[in-house]
């Protein structure tokens, strides 16, 4: 049987996507090669100053967002949260890390990076901001993270230079729009028929996966 595809949309600056890594890791442990994640990006934090002005101006601005994020993180003691995120460390946009990671993804698909480079890079970039307080909107920071993972950055740079990484990111954003993805994180299963958005518990994700593995025929109605 082919692995069950799970399309995972997220924004690397979204704290709920950071928390969701715990559940995705649990899915990998429980189902192994029975599932295959396909990662996509959506631009929730594409314009951070604009987002703060529109949504947080009356709630304390960056400080209000920081308070909210740190308060929410109390429910997830397994994960570290750097005290300076959104207070002193304020990436201007998630587009830069998204484009960088699409370059890593393409390089991996072409054999220029080792298998698993993209997923390791995605986790490392997300942790770079949330756990280590790095400004992941800066290209130099992203390349330093890549080198720390032992990645060859030359093919990544080439894909940034020739625009293919930008095209791949544009395709992700277009796909998110077409599929009606409203935010980060969003999991799509069963060819988009089952959509799990936001802070969804592991047991709900597990139930959807188990039902699809039980009856993989897309024409068969799911009980989930």
N, C-alpha and C positions, 0 to 999 in steps of 0.2 A: 504494500500500500504506500502511495506517495505521502510525504509529510503533509499535515494539515496546515495550509497557509494562514498566517495571522498577520494582517497589516497593522502596524503600530505607528500612528501619527503622534508627533510630539514637538514641542519647542524646548530647546536645551535650557532656556532660562525659566521654564515653568516649574515651580516647586512641586506641583502635583505629579509631574512626569518624573521628577527626582524620587519622590516617594514611591511611585509606581514601579521603579526598578526592583524593589523588594518583591513585588508580586510577579514580575516577569521572570526574575531569577527562580522563584518558586515553581513557575510553570516549566522552566527548563529542567529543573531537578525532577519534577514529577513525570514529565512526558518525554524528555530526551529528544530523540530523532523522530518522534511521532508528530512533532510540530516544527514549523519553520517560520521564524519571524521575518517579515519584510518591513524594514524601517523607512518611514517617510517623515518629512518635516512640514510643519504648518507655522505661519508667521504670527503667533500670538504676541511676541515681543519684538516684532520687526522694527517698530518705532517706539523705543522705550520712553523718550521724553514726551512724545505725543500721548502715549498710554497713561503716563503719570498725570499729565495736564488734564486729560479727559476723565479719568476714572478715580484719581486719588487727590486731586487738588483740594477738595473739601475734607479729606480724611487724613491729612498730615503729609501728603506728598510722598517722597521717598521714605521718610521716617515712618509714615503710616503703613506703607507697604512692608517695610522691614519688620515692624511690630507684628503685623498680620502673619508674615511668613514664619517668624520665630515662635509665635504663639501656636500656630498650626503644627509646627515641627515637634511639639511636646508629645504628640500622639505617636511619633515614630522615633523612639529613643535609639533604635538600631543605626540610625544615620546621623552623621555629624553635620552641623551647620555652623559655618564661620560667622562670628559676631559682626563682621564688617559688611556683609553682603547687603546691598541697597542702602546702607548708611554711608559708607565710604567707597565701596566698590560698586560702581554703577555702569555696567556695560550699556552702550548706547543702542545696540541692536543685536538680535540673534542671527541676522543674515550672515554675518562674517563667519561664525562657527558653523552654521549650516552649510555654507558654500565649501568651507574647508573640509568638512566631513563628507560631503558628496564627492569631493576630489579623492579622499581616501577610499571611499566605496568603489569608485570607478577603477582606481589603481589596483585594488584588491581583485576586482572582477577580471582585470586584464593580466593578472599574475605578477604585477609589479610590487605588490605588498603581500605579506603572508596571509593565509586564510585566517579569518577572524579579526583582521586588523580594524575593520570598520566598527564592529560592535565594541571592541576594546577601546577604540578611540572615542566612540560616543559616550561610553561610561566615564572615561577619563576626563573628557571635556566638561561633562555635566558635574562631575565631582570637583573638577578644577575650580568652578565657580562656587558651588554650594558648600563644599567641605573645606576648600583651601583658600577661598577668597581671591581668586585670580580674575582679572578682567579679560574674559574669553572673547570679547569683541576685538581684541588686538591680535593682529596676525603673528607678531613675534611670540606672544604667549602660546598661541595654538601650535606653532612649530616647535616650541620648547616642550610642550606636552607630547607631541608626536615623537620627538627624539627620545624622551624619557621612556616611551614604549618600545623603543628600538626600531621605529619605522623609518624607511628610506624616504626622506622628504623631497628628493629630486623629482620623482614622478608626480607627486602631489602638487609641487610648484608648477610643473608643466601643464597640468590639468587646470590650474587656476589661471595660468597665462593664456591658454588657448580658448578659454571660455566654456569648455565642456562641463566643468563643475557648475557654472552659472546656469547653463541650459538644463542640467539635471535637477537643480533646485527649483527652477521655474516649473518643470514638469511635476514635481512634488506638490507645489502650491496649487497648480491647476487641477491636479487629481483631487486634492483636498476639497477644492471648490465644487468639482463635479460630483463627488461622493457625499457632499453635504456635511463635511466635518466642521463642527462648530467650535472646537477648542482642543486643548491639550491636557491630558493624554486621551486618545481615542483608539480603541481596538476594533477592527473590522474583521468579521469572520463570515464564512458561508457566502462568499462572493459579494460581500457588502450587505447581506440581508440582516445580519446581526451586528449591531453597533453598541459598543460599551464605552460610554463617555464619562470622563472625570474620575472621581474617587470611588472606583468600583472595587468591592472586596474580592479577595482571591477565590472564595467559594463560588461566587457568581461566574467568574472567568472559568473556573474549573468545570462547572456544570455545563456551560456552553461548549467547551472543548469535548467533554465526555460524550455529550449528545451527538456531536458531529462525527466523532470517531466511531460511535455505535452505528450511525447511519450516514455514511459519507455521500450518499446520492443527493445532489443539490435539488432534485425535483421532489424529494421527500420532505414533507413539512416537519420542521423541528418542533419539539415540545418545549424548547427554551424560549 
